Amino acid sequence: MSNQTPSQTVGPYFHIGLIRPGDNMNVMVNDQTRGQRILVRGRVIDGDGEPIPDAMLEIWQADSDGIYGHPADPKHADADPAFGGFGRAPTDDSGEYSFKTIKPGAMEREGEPTMAPHVNFRVFARGMLIHAYTRMYFPNEVENENDPVLKMITETDRRSTLIAAVDMGEDLPTYRFDVVLQGEKETVFFDL
Amino acid sequence: MTNSEPRGSLDWSVQPPYLYPPYKSTVKRAPKNPLVLLPRSLSEMTGPVYGDDSIKPLDNDLTRNSALNGEPIGERIIVTGRVLDDGGHPIENALLEVWQANATGRYLHVNDQHDAPLDPNFSGLGRVLTNKQGEYRFTSIRPGAYPWLNHENAWRPPHIHFSVFGSQFISRLVTQMYFPGDPLMPLDPIFNSIPDEKGRQRLIASYAHDVTEPVWALGYRWDIVLCGSQMTPFESGKDV
């Protein structure tokens, strides 16, 4: 047994500490950021199919060249200095969240399987005693077929919960990624 | 569980389950499928990097960072401790975000309808970075208990919410710190969701007389241990 500190729920009032006016942590790009601007949006849904208005999502992703701005990435010296890679968004009254970010590149590292472009998600909510981890992949990427994580999810229905849908009607390319906490279309969640 | 079995970095013998029916809101929000164990990759070993520009001067003093026309009401406290990985190494530049109710048990939040007064000089939020030794320290007001609707006559024990970033995607922790000797803890399903008694005790700060400042504030010490130290970069064991 480890000496880890246990997790506790964010509760209903996390906004005062984590979502501050003016921070706009769901906007992850500025004028200098390299790459294709995209919107990522969706809903967080409970076991009754109802939207969850008091959830919070955090995302972490590589830059447009598939590089993480963190020393553990051997390529980090080449990471886009105008892209932090981290975003946070609450859900609104209709359970919707959105991020403005860039499309991450695929990740190729010597001796490792190529990772398809993806966005790492953490899900928090009132009623969740510990956050859940998932990933969002992009539809129709050639690298999806051999991605080491997607390959592990052999059931087509389950695997499809990790792949965003193209959403129409916005100026920017928009991807819809719903996070279903429970039920028939439950999202695949990970133990990391 | 033996070492040869695959396991993630979270220790589920001390972490709460998703489904814990005494905390009613978990019932429809708990995933039912087993978690899928991921192969380790750069996505889990990296994470946002924080530094001095992540915080402002008064972020670590909740008694002053939102004072309008005086000092907040309540018992002044100093909370300090270290942030470590689960190999015992201190984590520098860990970002902590804290939020809490005021001394009456009321949050400055539109959805908090508890009939207790707000304090114009207290908003209950703060931020602090750990130093080279992994230490953090902030000043606040001891929060009050407050009622909630989970069950008949339900009250949350006084607590401070902590959000902590270590250096990796996997080392994230959001939790709550409790105060020693509080009679509401054994009645609280959120506290009791932790399956292990030692784990529950790890959520309770210690009164620390050496932290207490004479004629000023009571001191509490609370160390935080994040997961992640056993993580090797790749299964192949390459150094990175």
Chai-1 contact restraints between the chains, C-beta under 6 A:
chainA,res_idxA,chainB,res_idxB,connection_type,confidence,min_distance_angstrom,max_distance_angstrom,comment,restraint_id
A,M1,B,S13,contact,1.0,0.0,6.0,A-B,restraint_1
A,S2,B,D11,contact,1.0,0.0,6.0,A-B,restraint_2
A,S2,B,D86,contact,1.0,0.0,6.0,A-B,restraint_3
A,N3,B,V225,contact,1.0,0.0,6.0,A-B,restraint_4
A,Q4,B,D11,contact,1.0,0.0,6.0,A-B,restraint_5
A,Q4,B,V14,contact,1.0,0.0,6.0,A-B,restraint_6
A,Q4,B,D86,contact,1.0,0.0,6.0,A-B,restraint_7
A,Q4,B,V225,contact,1.0,0.0,6.0,A-B,restraint_8
A,Q4,B,C227,contact,1.0,0.0,6.0,A-B,restraint_9
A,T5,B,T175,contact,1.0,0.0,6.0,A-B,restraint_10
A,T5,B,R202,contact,1.0,0.0,6.0,A-B,restraint_11
A,T5,B,I224,contact,1.0,0.0,6.0,A-B,restraint_12
A,T5,B,V225,contact,1.0,0.0,6.0,A-B,restraint_13
A,P6,B,V14,contact,1.0,0.0,6.0,A-B,restraint_14
A,P6,B,Q15,contact,1.0,0.0,6.0,A-B,restraint_15
A,P6,B,I194,contact,1.0,0.0,6.0,A-B,restraint_16
A,P6,B,G199,contact,1.0,0.0,6.0,A-B,restraint_17
A,S7,B,Q15,contact,1.0,0.0,6.0,A-B,restraint_18
A,S7,B,T175,contact,1.0,0.0,6.0,A-B,restraint_19
A,Q8,B,T175,contact,1.0,0.0,6.0,A-B,restraint_20
A,Q8,B,Q176,contact,1.0,0.0,6.0,A-B,restraint_21
A,V10,B,V174,contact,1.0,0.0,6.0,A-B,restraint_22
A,P12,B,N111,contact,1.0,0.0,6.0,A-B,restraint_23
A,Y13,B,Y107,contact,1.0,0.0,6.0,A-B,restraint_24
A,Y13,B,H109,contact,1.0,0.0,6.0,A-B,restraint_25
A,I16,B,W99,contact,1.0,0.0,6.0,A-B,restraint_26
A,I16,B,L108,contact,1.0,0.0,6.0,A-B,restraint_27
A,I16,B,H109,contact,1.0,0.0,6.0,A-B,restraint_28
A,I16,B,L125,contact,1.0,0.0,6.0,A-B,restraint_29
A,G17,B,E97,contact,1.0,0.0,6.0,A-B,restraint_30
A,G17,B,W99,contact,1.0,0.0,6.0,A-B,restraint_31
A,G17,B,L125,contact,1.0,0.0,6.0,A-B,restraint_32
A,L18,B,E97,contact,1.0,0.0,6.0,A-B,restraint_33
A,L18,B,S163,contact,1.0,0.0,6.0,A-B,restraint_34
A,D46,B,K28,contact,1.0,0.0,6.0,A-B,restraint_35
A,D46,B,R29,contact,1.0,0.0,6.0,A-B,restraint_36
A,G47,B,K28,contact,1.0,0.0,6.0,A-B,restraint_37
A,D48,B,K28,contact,1.0,0.0,6.0,A-B,restraint_38
A,W60,B,F169,contact,1.0,0.0,6.0,A-B,restraint_39
A,Y68,B,L42,contact,1.0,0.0,6.0,A-B,restraint_40
A,Y68,B,T46,contact,1.0,0.0,6.0,A-B,restraint_41
A,H70,B,T46,contact,1.0,0.0,6.0,A-B,restraint_42
A,A72,B,M45,contact,1.0,0.0,6.0,A-B,restraint_43
A,A72,B,T46,contact,1.0,0.0,6.0,A-B,restraint_44
A,A72,B,V240,contact,1.0,0.0,6.0,A-B,restraint_45
A,D73,B,L42,contact,1.0,0.0,6.0,A-B,restraint_46
A,D73,B,T46,contact,1.0,0.0,6.0,A-B,restraint_47
A,P74,B,V240,contact,1.0,0.0,6.0,A-B,restraint_48
A,F86,B,P48,contact,1.0,0.0,6.0,A-B,restraint_49
A,N120,B,S43,contact,1.0,0.0,6.0,A-B,restraint_50
A,N120,B,F169,contact,1.0,0.0,6.0,A-B,restraint_51
A,A125,B,R29,contact,1.0,0.0,6.0,A-B,restraint_52
A,R126,B,S25,contact,1.0,0.0,6.0,A-B,restraint_53
A,G127,B,S25,contact,1.0,0.0,6.0,A-B,restraint_54
A,G127,B,T26,contact,1.0,0.0,6.0,A-B,restraint_55
A,G127,B,R29,contact,1.0,0.0,6.0,A-B,restraint_56
A,M128,B,R29,contact,1.0,0.0,6.0,A-B,restraint_57
A,L129,B,P16,contact,1.0,0.0,6.0,A-B,restraint_58
A,L129,B,S193,contact,1.0,0.0,6.0,A-B,restraint_59
A,I130,B,Q15,contact,1.0,0.0,6.0,A-B,restraint_60
A,I130,B,P16,contact,1.0,0.0,6.0,A-B,restraint_61
A,P148,B,P39,contact,1.0,0.0,6.0,A-B,restraint_62
A,L181,B,R29,contact,1.0,0.0,6.0,A-B,restraint_63
A,L181,B,P31,contact,1.0,0.0,6.0,A-B,restraint_64
A,Q182,B,P31,contact,1.0,0.0,6.0,A-B,restraint_65
A,Q182,B,K32,contact,1.0,0.0,6.0,A-B,restraint_66
A,E186,B,P31,contact,1.0,0.0,6.0,A-B,restraint_67
A,E186,B,N33,contact,1.0,0.0,6.0,A-B,restraint_68
A,V188,B,V36,contact,1.0,0.0,6.0,A-B,restraint_69
A,F189,B,P31,contact,1.0,0.0,6.0,A-B,restraint_70
A,F189,B,L35,contact,1.0,0.0,6.0,A-B,restraint_71
A,F190,B,L35,contact,1.0,0.0,6.0,A-B,restraint_72
A,F190,B,V36,contact,1.0,0.0,6.0,A-B,restraint_73
A,F190,B,L38,contact,1.0,0.0,6.0,A-B,restraint_74
A,D191,B,G8,contact,1.0,0.0,6.0,A-B,restraint_75
A,D191,B,L35,contact,1.0,0.0,6.0,A-B,restraint_76
A,D191,B,L37,contact,1.0,0.0,6.0,A-B,restraint_77
A,L192,B,G8,contact,1.0,0.0,6.0,A-B,restraint_78
A,L192,B,S9,contact,1.0,0.0,6.0,A-B,restraint_79
A,L192,B,L38,contact,1.0,0.0,6.0,A-B,restraint_80
A,L192,B,E44,contact,1.0,0.0,6.0,A-B,restraint_81
A,L192,B,I170,contact,1.0,0.0,6.0,A-B,restraint_82
